[in-house]
Amino acid sequence: MLTSIAGKSVIVTGGSKGIGKGIATVFARQGAKVMIAARGQAAAEATVAEIAAAGGTAAHTCCDVADWDSVQAMVAATAEAFGGVDILCANAGIFPQVKLVDMDPEQWDSVLSTNLKSSFLCVKACIPYFEKAGKGRVVLTSSITGPVTGFPGWAHYGASKSGQLGFLKTAAMELARYGTTINAVMPGNIYTEGLQDLGEDYLKTMAASIPLKRLGAVEDIGNAALFFASDEAGYITGQQIVVDGGQILPESLEAMEEI
């Protein structure tokens, strides 16, 4: 299944931890050559070591995904290391929680640059490689927060994730000439390193709001990205898929009590 991934060159931005690490690990297990693009060198090196220990192929490069020169250098380094760029997983994102009344304009700009502008920059930098190959795949990590739901303190994050889906629609049309598809995965509550310190009671409360009664694993997002990146999904573009265990389905707490 999805044998078309083997040997492909894959960029995963924000791939050193959390969902990005899950995506990178899933692709490496399928035989892809994975470039971990992240700001933190130590975490990136650790992820590369884990992938290598499991028999996978990976490398890392430091990158500020909001900076055009840095993104171009990252994509060029990937092409040099792996002989091209086949798949871009634009996953990097930040989500500092701050309510509107306390939010500085600079905080808004920072989140929009890291989460949304970076999607544009990374896609743009990969186009010459997609054009040369005559094909390519792009997978964006969006979210249910913004496009579907809201949460106090994440207005900037929600705007950036909704913006990714707006970008997606036109990008799908423009990338089609290069034989390239672009789709998005929309995670719900996923268990990552950032949740480990919140306590068992908090995690149980989060899980209770999900029909499947558990938080998602980073590999759940990686598997969805893997499908979108495969030859088997070659006729799907400009689409998004929610991966949330049914979190957005109940219309009330009472609905959850009826399960």
N, C-alpha and C positions, 0 to 999 in steps of 0.2 A: 504494500500500500504506500502511495506517495513516494515511489522509488525515484521520481524525477528530481528529488531534492539532493540526492547523492552527488557530491562533487561540485555543487554550486557554491559560488562566492556570496556570502551574506554579511551585510552590515547590520548590527544591532546597536542603535544609539541608546545610551543609558543602560548598557548591557551588563554592568558590573554587579548589579544587585536588583532585588525585587522582581517585578514582572519582566524587566529586560533580561535579567539573568535566567529566568525561566524560559524565555523565548530562545535565548542563545543555547541553552542546554538541550532543548527539544530539537533544534535544528542540527546541532552537533551529533546527537544520537542518530539522526537520519543520514549522516555522512556528509553534511555540508561543511564548508570551510568558513569559520565564523570570525569576523572582526568585531571585537568589543570596543566600542567608542564611548569613552567616559572621561569625566574631569578628574576623577580620583585614580591615581596610578596604582596604589596599593591594592585597592579592591578589584581593579581590572586584572592585575597580575594574579590575584588569588582565584578569580573566576577562570582565567585561562588555564591555570594549573589544575583546577578541578576537572575541567573539560578534557585536558590532556591525560590526566590520570584515568579517566573513564574510556580512553581510547579515541577521543575526538581530536579535531584539528581546530585550533583557535589562535588568535593573536590579539594584541590590543594596541590602541593608539589614543593619546590624550586629545580631547576635542571639546571646544566650546561651541555647542550646536547653534548658538545665537549669533555667531561671528562667521561671516562669509569666508574669509581667508582660512580660518580654522577648519571649516567644513570642507572646503575644496582640498585642503591638505589631507584631511582624513580619508576622503574618497579616493584621492590619488594614491595614498599609502595602501589602501585596500586593493586597488587594481594592480599595484606593483607586487604586493605580497601573494595574491591569489590569481593573477592573470586576467582580471576583469572584475566587474560588479554585476551580479545577476539579480540579487534581491536586496532591497532596502527595507528594514524594519525600523521605522521612525518612532521610537518608543520614549525617548528622553522627555522627562517632565518633572515639574516641581509643584507642590501644593501647600504652600504656607497658609495656615488658617488665620484670617484676619477679617473682621467685619467692616463693612463699607465706611462706617463712621470713623473708624480708626485707620483705614487704609490710605497710605501715601500714594500719590500718582506713580512714584518710582516703583513701588511694589506691584502695582498693576502692570506697568510696562515690563518688569522683569519676568512675570509669569507669562504674559502674552508672547514675549520674545523667546523664552525657553520652550514653551509648549506649542505655539502656533507658528511663529516666524521660522522656527527651526525646521518644521515640516516642509515649508516652501524651499528653504535653503538646501536641505538635504536632497529633496527631489530634483531641484534644478542642477545640483552638482553631479547627480547620477545620469542625467539625460544623455550626455555624450557617450557614455558607456552602453546605455540601453540602445541608443541609435546604432552604434557600431555592431552590437550583437544582433540587432533586429528583434529583440525581445527583452522583457524585464518584468519584475514584480515589485510592487510597493505595498507595504502593510503599515497602516498608521495605528498607533495605540491611542484611541479616544477614551471615552468613559460614558457611563450612564449619567454621571453628574454634569449637568449642563444641557445636553441634548434631550434628556428625559426627566431627570430629577433635579432638585436643588438642595443645598445644605448651607446653613449660615456660616459665613466666613470663607466661602469658596466661590464668590461671584466672579473673581478674575479667572480662577481655574475652570469654572463652568463655561465662561465665555470662550476661553481658549479651546476647550474640547468641542464646543458647538462650532466654533470657527473651523476646526479641522474637517468637520463633515461638510461644511460649505465649500471649503477648498477642494475637497475630494471630488465633488460632482464635476466641476469644470476641468480639474486636472485629469480625470478619467477620459474626458473627450480629447484633451490635448496630447495625452500620452499614447493614445491609441495608434497614432501614426508611427510610433516606434515599437509597436507590438507589445506594449507594456500595459499591465493592469494595475489598478490601485484600489484598495479596499481598506476598511477599518474594522478593528475589533473594539468593542465597547465593554470593558470589564465592569463588574459590580464590585462587591466587597471581596477582595482577594487577600489571603493571608501572606504578609510579607514581613521583612525584618522590622518595619516601622510599627507593626502592631504588637510585637512581642512584649513590649514593656507596659502595655495598657491594662494588663491583668485579665485573669480568667473570667471574671464576672462581666467585664466589658465585651469580651469576645463572645460569650454566651448570649448576651443581649443582641449583639449584631447578628449572630446566627439565627436567633429566634424570629427575625424579620424576613427570613429567606425561606420560601417553601421547601427547598431541599434540606433545610435545617443545618447547613454548614457553610463556612466560608469557602470560597474557591481557592484552588492552588495555582501557583504561578504557571505550572505546566498546562493548566486548562486554557490559559490565554495563549501559551506557546503552541498548543495543538491547533487552535483556531487560526493563528497566524500561519502555521505550517500548511494548512489546507489552502488558504488564500494564495500562498506562494508557490503552490504546486502546479504542474502542467494540467493536472486533473481539474483545476479551477480556472483554466485558461479562458473560459467564456463568461467569467464573472468579473465585472469591473464597476466602480462607482457605488459599491454597496457597503453596508455595515451590518455586523452581527453582534447582538447582545449576548454576553457570556456572564450570567449573573445568578444562576441557580433559581431563576424565577423571581428575583427580588422586586422587579418593577410591576409584577402582575397583581398583587392584592390591592384592592381599592380602599381597604381599611384594616385596622387591627382586628375587627370582628371577623373579617374574612379569613385571617390567619387562624383564628380560634376554631374555625369550622373545618380545618384540615385534619 
